[in-house]
Amino acid sequence: MTVEQVTPKVNLLGMSEQKMTEFFASIGEKSFRAQQIMKWIHHLGAEDFDQMTNISKSLREKLKDIAEITPPEVVQRWDSKDGTRKWLIRVGEGQNVEAVYIPEAGRGTLCVSSQVGCALDCSFCSTGKQGFNRDLTAAEIIGQVFIAAKSFGQLEPKGDRKVTNVVMMGMGEPLMNFHNVMDSMNIMMSDFGYGISKRRVTLSTSGVVPMLDKMGDYTDACLAISLHAPNDELRNQLVPINKKYPIKQLLDSAKRYITGLSDKRDITIEYTLIKEVNDRQHHAEELAELLRDIPCKVNLIPFNPFPLSDLERVSNNALYRFRDILHNAGYVVTIRTTRGDDIDAACGQLAGQFYDRTRRRERYEARAQDQEKIIPVKQVP
Ligand code: SF4
């Protein structure tokens, strides 16, 4: 008996315009088909080739044999009383990630995940404590935008849209899943995709410098740096990848990226304020000095506590003191207001559910049971 090999169908949902054009060329079809199909998927939300009335029946039959349009499945959706919406999205058996939509005056931002968990283990981040399983595919990443836009009944790029901004700040380090993230961001910004302006799509990285050095070859999206400390000694404790790529290397690379863009833009510096860890006056003064030559604005994020963390939220006094020091030094400073905390959707709280290949979660849980200090971050008086 011979076992027939079944070739898996290609998922067209995650194909960038270039890859879609190559795909149609590979099956002997004209390149304009790529744009037609992308519009059906991303503008009209089609998941079935039979909906595509301007595509001939013979091509639709051919596509059904070799391709599919399969978004990841929504397991659960929560709606916060403040309008924040969170989805738990299945990306395989026992593997779930989260995406969050945050409405604000005049805009709506979707926070998108790039990996199932995260390998980097930043001290203040719930995702990091859950461990890591795998990278998301491009279809699973752009699928989060597809799901969100569709849930509001709005995919068409023109007109009054709900999802106006996307930040790659959900679960995972986007530059550790470089090509899938770049393809997804290209679909977000393509006129045949979601048509979101390059000034409204932001990639946030904790500092994977070699990939940041390549990013300018693939995209001109905005850049945010998860900095969280003004010196290497403290950042090594909060963001472990800093031991490999210290602050100077990271900021130099970020500056090269931003000054290489065709228009003038600032880097967003993300700084999570943790009580008596990185929220003191001298930290603010050191940060102001560090960023002196960097075209940037600073976004302060009060730490959001989560299970498996013994770090604490900054006090309001320390938060405003920190802001004022930066402000007086000439920086544009914003404070991220906590949104969606009734549905655990606030920044740093995304956890998902998945099998942790690193067994990191187990180790943190064991420490918590033994009532050991979970996160060995030195506190300053
Ligand atoms: S902050 Fe980002 S890079 Fe760090 S552990 Fe969390 S998801 Fe990973």
Boltz pocket constraint, residues with backbone or C-beta under 6 A from the ligand:
constraints:
  - pocket:
      binder: B
      contacts: [[A, 117], [A, 118], [A, 119], [A, 120], [A, 121], [A, 122], [A, 125], [A, 126], [A, 127], [A, 128], [A, 129], [A, 169], [A, 170], [A, 171], [A, 172], [A, 173], [A, 206], [A, 226]]
      max_distance: 6.0
